[in-house]
Amino acid sequence: MSNFKIKSVEEYNAAYQLSVEQPEAFWDHIASHYSWRKKWGKTLEWNFQEPNVKWFIDGKLNITENCLDRHIEQRGNKIALIWEPNDAKEKAVRYTYREVLKEVNKMANILRKLGVQKGDRVCIYLPMIPELTFSVLACARIGAIHSVVFAGFSANAVADRINDSGCKFVITSDGLNRGPKQIPVKAVVDEALVHCTTVEKILVVDRLGWPVNMEVGRDFWYHEELKNVNDQCEAVEMDSEDPLFILYTSGSTGKPKGVVHSCGGYMVYAGYSFSNVFQYNESDVYWCTADIGWITGHSYIVYGPLLMGATTLMFEGVPSYPDAGRFWQVIDKHSVNIFYTAPTAIRSLMAAGVDHVLAYSLHSLKALGSVGEPINEEAWHWYHTHVGKSKCPVVDTWWQTETGGIMISALAGISELKPAHAGLPLPGIQPILVDGDGKEITGNNVEGYLCIKFPWPSMIRTTYGDHERCRINYFATYPNLYFTGDGARRESNGMFRIIGRVDDVINVSGHRFGTAEIENAINQNKKVIESAVVGYPHDIKGQGIYAYVILNDYEENNNNQTRDEIIESVVEYIGRIAKPDKIQFVTGLPKTRSGKIMRRILRKVAEGEINSLGDTSTLLDPLVVEEIVTNRLTTSD
């Protein structure tokens, strides 16, 4: 299945050269390793002006036939999915490829029975239970477009996503386990639907055995519907460019944007990148700790591993429950060989102390991965030394929701490693650095804005219902280039080091939030006139959220009660993961005479760099900056 896997530096160099010189021939070869109902007639058409990108044109396929059906003959009895529950005392569940196919077919038949058709959008708001994987694949099997929403978002955030994509169907559960807590889930959907008009049916998975509101004719229990379907379901033929899924990500405006990925190109790149970055072998057990509500879970829990016939582990819980040794206990329990997690998790486990790691052997590990944000050197060394026992390569992967798959990374056990450096681009990826005018910066030991100059199969096709937003966000900043929104440095050896976001997006624990989205939630509080949000370095989360808030009555409302109310508002409108770490009440914000907030100054204050604020004399009211600096919150506040 994976004889396109690179096995040496020489093979990488040859593959990369071919991918640049003959990109269509290169991707033709990669795509030929998958099962197609009809081969594509033309490999690529593209321009970055509109933008309009099409791969494997007129090719016909179904991605689930590549994830499941084609493995049945040789791998039917191989474990495809290991599910490890939140409670360490609850029994883990293992599914073979044959069993996963049957479960997916049954779920697909239920969806069809409820009226789901090709092209319909299905919102999936589920915890990390096997039914989440089955739901994703069942939608893909019948040609429905899945939109997975992280089961930690608020009712308002769920409603926004349902309304934007016009979802007719929702798949959810009664509740979920997260560490020591049990959290309602169906109740959140019910609250969201007060603001939605398109949803016709809801399928509810019984996870906790809780009684929940079930509306007759609209709500259906999954376990009841299973009694009325069989385990055979023919996959719907899809065009290579048909949408596979929508995944919402925050941007620089308050409204989340629905990133659309296509069936063919996404499939080709998800499998290819998984096989090469992690150097997966047939007998390996692979574990990505992400939630399927994020792109990492889509590409590297579900699609990438299953496309390559891998054994993928799915974890319901959190790294700190019942104690900070939970990750390491799971690794030993299931003899995990490849482990892929986020720097924020690593830093939190570092803080808990090394004894939690030393209590386990971790002898099965042979490769480690990092995802979500650049990993700092201290965390890299701790991860490599204590988890990897100084023998496991650490692949520090750079990519985005919009890219669909890993773009810049070491290849485990093959590439040179350098702490806090993503590494070299994968074959087929052509990154460049540009200056503020869009002029390419050549050579090494240089910094600039990271752009991609040539299309790759899994790249974003559009933002759902608003193609102009896609163009403006990713293709308008620099003509004929995809702009990543990140700054980067290219070192002397050609390796890339990602510096971080250069737009108004905050990366909290690997999850991106637009500043406008958080500000909008803060401004819902009646005591608030205006707010401005920036990110600042956070030891655990990578970036923390620092909010500057103008109150309508500063003297009366400048208190902890108001702070608590603002946090509650953010939790209600977005979710707990987006709550501000620091809230500073101010009487004004640094603005230009045209009214633009100077976030550069606010970032400097939040970061404690108050001696490098630059010239503030051109501001509408320079004295505002002095007040903000005087009253700034430090890391100890």
Secondary structure, DSSP 8 states (H G I E B T S, - for coil): --TT---SHHHHHHHHHHHHHSHHHHHHHHHTTS--SB--SEEEEEETTTTEEEEEET-EE-HHHHHTGGGHHHHTTSEEEEEE-SSTTS--EEEEHHHHHHHHHHHHHHHHHTT--TT-EEEEE--SSHHHHHHHHHHHHHT-EEEE--TTB-HHHHHHHHHHHT--EEEEESEEEETTEEEESHHHHHHHHTT-SS--EEEEE-SS-------TTTEEEHHHHGGG--S------EETTSEEEEEEE--SSSS-EEEEEEHHHHHHHHHHHHHHHTT--TT-EEEE-S-TTSHHHIIIIIIHHHHTT-EEEEE-S-TTSSSTTHHHHHHHHHT-SEEEE-HHHHHHHHHH-THHHHTS--TT--EEEE-SS---HHHHHHIIIIISTTTS-EEE-B--TTT-S--B---TTTS---TT--BSB-TT--EEEE-TTS-EE-SSSEEEEEEE-S--TTS--EETT-HHHHIIIIISSSTTSEEEEEEEEE-TTS-EEEEEE-SSEEEETTEEEEHHHHHHHHTTSTTEEEEEEEEEEETTTEEEEEEEEEESSHHHH-SHHHHHHHHHHHHHHTBGGG--SEEEEES---B-TTS-B-HHHHHHHHHT-TT-----TTSS-THHHHHHHHT---TT-
